[in-house]
């Protein structure tokens, strides 16, 4: 049976210093940036997914141990692995994974790590459960907690439930970070697919206080005339 040490050795063997240098800039790892201090090995996402599939039989405990790595790609591979474990696990294992996930959100510390896991793990787990934890996360000082809260609702949207997304979007509307503007706007846009009326009502009431990036993401799929109407504030004829 393949081991965690073998996985780590294979990860290092796939490192690409030139690619790592590019990723350090792309993921904003400089001083004062949102991913300050994050270290990359230069491994592509397809390779990371392939390694996660190959080593998917390592234990959930080993996957969480890998999540503690200083290397971004090792944390991403860990997320891919325990996402697979969650999908195939029984309720006991799902609960264990969610509990560990929530204890370690400080390690899920970049947008790709959040977006690859939040709705697939926490969101799916909460489909038939109270959503209180998401509103708690939305109040966190940690950017990644707040992004997890809104991205988790993608699972609800896919199931046709949009109310939680709109409620969290309103709670997060004053967030200052660009990553939150993009995340909230993205989920609003997705909520508008099963619930276009709900999105129109939300935007009619709140578009003037939404950060511009959030609004642009939310209305991205609107017809051009409707998009311009929201951006200019002249929306009455579309409601």
Protein Blocks (a to p, Z undefined) as FASTA:
>chain_A
ZZfklmmmmmmmmpcfklmmmmmmmnopaghiakgoiacehiafklmmmmmmmmmmpcfk
lmmmmmmpmbfklmmmmmmmmmmmmmmmcfklmmmmmmmmmmmmmmmgcfklmmmmmmmm
mmmmmmmgcfklmmmmmmpmblklmmmmmmmmmmmmmnopaklmmmmmmmmmmpmbfklm
mmmmmmmmmmmmmmmmlmmmmmmmmmmmgcfklmmmmmmmgcfklmmmmmnopaklmZZ
